[in-house]
Amino acid sequence: MTLIMGFSIAFWQQLLIQIAATGLTVLLVLSGFHRWVIKPQLDRNVKEIAEIAETIEPRVTRGVKIGVSETLRELPESTMQDSTRQFLRFGSDLMENGLSSFLGGSKELQHRSRSNRNPGKRDKMGGSEAPGDRS
């Protein structure tokens, strides 16, 4: 047994005091290292990343514009005209007829469904007319 200030301490008490003192010392050293070494380094890295991120968007935008303009220069003129016509037709159909221009009217849908169910009947009747469509 050890005598500290006239008191007798048991082995388990001395072991407990040593573990607590060691834990407290390690905790203080690690928190000091984090506070004065790691945190400033992380702050500098975050600041650098934020500055780099601010310059990325304009670079990407500029790169996309250059890439699109180069691609458009490489496409043949006829392709651009055909695509433009298709987009114009698409837009005008949508404005004039709404969604029915893409889905078809109810009569047109019924006609399509009948003709898909009976392909042989349509050929025998002569043409693509349904029985009720003849005038």
C-alpha positions as CSV (number, residue, x, y, z in Angstrom):
1,M,0.0,0.0,0.0
2,T,1.1,3.5,-0.8
3,L,0.9,6.4,1.6
4,I,-0.3,9.7,0.1
5,M,-0.6,12.6,2.6
6,G,-1.0,10.1,5.5
7,F,-3.8,8.1,3.8
8,S,-3.5,4.6,2.7
9,I,-4.8,3.9,-0.9
10,A,-5.8,0.5,-2.1
11,F,-4.4,-0.8,-5.4
12,W,-7.7,-0.5,-7.3
13,Q,-8.0,3.2,-6.2
14,Q,-4.5,3.9,-7.4
15,L,-5.2,2.2,-10.7
16,L,-8.4,4.2,-11.1
17,I,-6.6,7.5,-10.4
18,Q,-3.9,6.6,-13.0
19,I,-6.5,5.8,-15.7
20,A,-8.4,9.0,-15.0
21,A,-5.2,11.1,-15.1
22,T,-4.0,9.5,-18.3
23,G,-7.4,9.9,-20.0
24,L,-7.6,13.5,-19.0
25,T,-4.0,14.2,-20.3
26,V,-4.7,12.5,-23.6
27,L,-8.0,14.4,-24.0
28,L,-6.3,17.7,-23.3
29,V,-3.4,17.0,-25.8
30,L,-5.8,15.8,-28.5
31,S,-8.2,18.8,-28.1
32,G,-5.2,21.2,-28.1
33,F,-3.8,19.5,-31.3
34,H,-7.2,19.8,-32.9
35,R,-7.7,23.4,-31.9
36,W,-4.3,24.8,-32.9
37,V,-3.2,22.5,-35.8
38,I,-6.0,20.6,-37.5
39,K,-8.8,23.3,-37.4
40,P,-6.7,26.0,-39.0
41,Q,-5.5,23.6,-41.7
42,L,-9.1,22.6,-42.4
43,D,-10.2,26.2,-42.5
44,R,-7.6,27.0,-45.1
45,N,-8.5,24.0,-47.2
46,V,-12.2,24.9,-47.1
47,K,-11.4,28.4,-48.1
48,E,-9.3,27.2,-51.1
49,I,-12.1,24.8,-52.2
50,A,-14.7,27.6,-52.0
51,E,-12.5,29.9,-54.2
52,I,-12.0,27.1,-56.7
53,A,-15.7,26.3,-56.8
54,E,-16.5,29.9,-57.6
55,T,-14.3,29.7,-60.7
56,I,-15.6,26.3,-61.9
57,E,-19.1,27.4,-63.0
58,P,-17.9,30.1,-65.4
59,R,-15.3,27.7,-66.9
60,V,-17.9,25.0,-67.4
61,T,-20.3,27.5,-69.0
62,R,-17.6,28.8,-71.3
63,G,-16.6,25.2,-72.2
64,V,-20.2,24.2,-73.0
65,K,-20.7,27.2,-75.2
66,I,-17.5,26.5,-77.1
67,G,-18.4,22.8,-77.5
68,V,-21.9,23.6,-78.7
69,S,-20.7,26.2,-81.2
70,E,-18.1,23.8,-82.5
71,T,-20.6,21.0,-82.9
72,L,-23.1,23.3,-84.7
73,R,-20.3,24.4,-87.1
74,E,-19.5,20.7,-87.9
75,L,-23.1,19.8,-88.6
76,P,-24.2,20.0,-92.2
77,E,-26.5,22.9,-93.1
78,S,-29.3,20.5,-94.3
79,T,-29.4,18.8,-90.9
80,M,-30.0,22.1,-89.2
81,Q,-32.7,23.1,-91.6
82,D,-34.5,19.8,-91.3
83,S,-34.3,19.9,-87.5
84,T,-35.6,23.5,-87.5
85,R,-38.5,22.5,-89.6
86,Q,-39.4,19.6,-87.4
87,F,-39.3,21.8,-84.3
88,L,-41.4,24.5,-86.0
89,R,-43.9,21.9,-87.0
90,F,-43.9,20.4,-83.5
91,G,-44.5,23.8,-82.0
92,S,-47.3,24.9,-84.4
93,D,-49.1,21.5,-83.9
94,L,-48.9,21.9,-80.2
95,M,-50.2,25.5,-80.3
96,E,-53.0,24.7,-82.8
97,N,-54.2,21.4,-81.6
98,G,-52.9,21.0,-78.0
99,L,-52.1,17.5,-76.9
100,S,-54.6,15.9,-79.3
101,S,-52.0,16.6,-82.0
102,F,-49.7,14.1,-80.3
103,L,-52.3,11.7,-79.0
104,G,-54.8,12.0,-81.7
105,G,-58.5,12.7,-81.4
106,S,-60.9,10.2,-79.9
107,K,-62.2,9.1,-83.3
108,E,-58.6,8.7,-84.6
109,L,-57.7,6.6,-81.5
110,Q,-60.7,4.3,-82.0
111,H,-59.8,3.9,-85.7
112,R,-56.3,3.0,-84.8
113,S,-57.3,0.5,-82.2
114,R,-59.8,-1.2,-84.6
115,S,-57.3,-1.4,-87.4
116,N,-54.6,-2.8,-85.0
117,R,-57.0,-5.5,-83.8
118,N,-58.2,-6.6,-87.3
119,P,-55.3,-6.2,-89.7
120,G,-56.7,-8.8,-92.1
121,K,-60.1,-7.3,-92.3
122,R,-58.7,-3.9,-93.4
123,D,-56.9,-5.6,-96.3
124,K,-60.0,-7.5,-97.5
125,M,-62.1,-4.3,-97.4
126,G,-59.8,-2.5,-99.7
127,G,-57.9,0.4,-98.1
128,S,-57.4,1.5,-94.6
129,E,-60.9,2.8,-94.1
130,A,-62.9,1.5,-91.2
131,P,-66.5,0.2,-92.0
132,G,-68.2,3.4,-90.8
133,D,-65.8,5.8,-92.6
134,R,-67.0,5.2,-96.2
135,S,-68.9,8.1,-97.7
